[in-house]
Amino acid sequence: MSEQEQAEIRLEFARLKQDHADFDAAINAMIAMGCDTLQIQRMKKKKLVLKDKITQIEDRIIPDIIA
């Protein structure tokens, strides 16, 4: 993997981590305000999708080392 590709992957990783944190803050605010539970569930699902993408990128950044 070239340095350019690694830089792009790390940038995407940082963006997804920020999006995940933003979703977390938004969900907590919605819960505090007593918003519709269906909306909150949708937001949680989107947050989970982001977490899955973050995990996939982490696996690309940190290779599996079998001892």
N, C-alpha and C positions, 0 to 999 in steps of 0.2 A: 504494500500500500504506500503510495507516494505521500510526501509531506503535505501536498495540496489537499489530497483526499482526507488525510488525518485532520487537517485544520477545518475542513468543511464539516466533518463528522463531529468534531468537538464543538463547533459553532452551533450545529443543530442540537446537540446534546444540551448545551447551555440554554438555548431557546426553549426547548421542551421542559427543562427543569423550571424555568421561569413561568411558563404557561401553567405547569402543574401547581406551583405555589400560588399563582393568581386564582386558579380554580378553587384551591383550598380556602383562600381568603374570601372569595365570593360565596362559596357554600356556607362558610361559617356566618357570614353576614346575613345570608338568606334565612338561615336557621334562627338567628337572633331576632330577625324581624318577623318571623312567623310566616314566611312565604309558603306558597303551595307546595305540598310534599312531592307532587309529581314533577314539578320543575327542579326541585332539589335532587330527586332521584336521577333525572336526566343529566344534571350537572355532575353528579357522582359517577355516572357511567362514562361521561366524556373524560373525567379525571382519570378513571381507571384505564381507558384506552391510551391516554398520554403516558401513564405509568408503564404500560406494556411496551410502548415505543421506546421509552427511556431505557428499559431493561434490555431491549434488543440492541440499542446503540451501545450500552455498557458492555454487552457481550462482544461487540465488534471492536471496541477500544481495548478491552482487557481480555486477551486470549486465554482460553482454558489451558492450564498447565497440569498435566496428569503426573503426579509424583510416583 
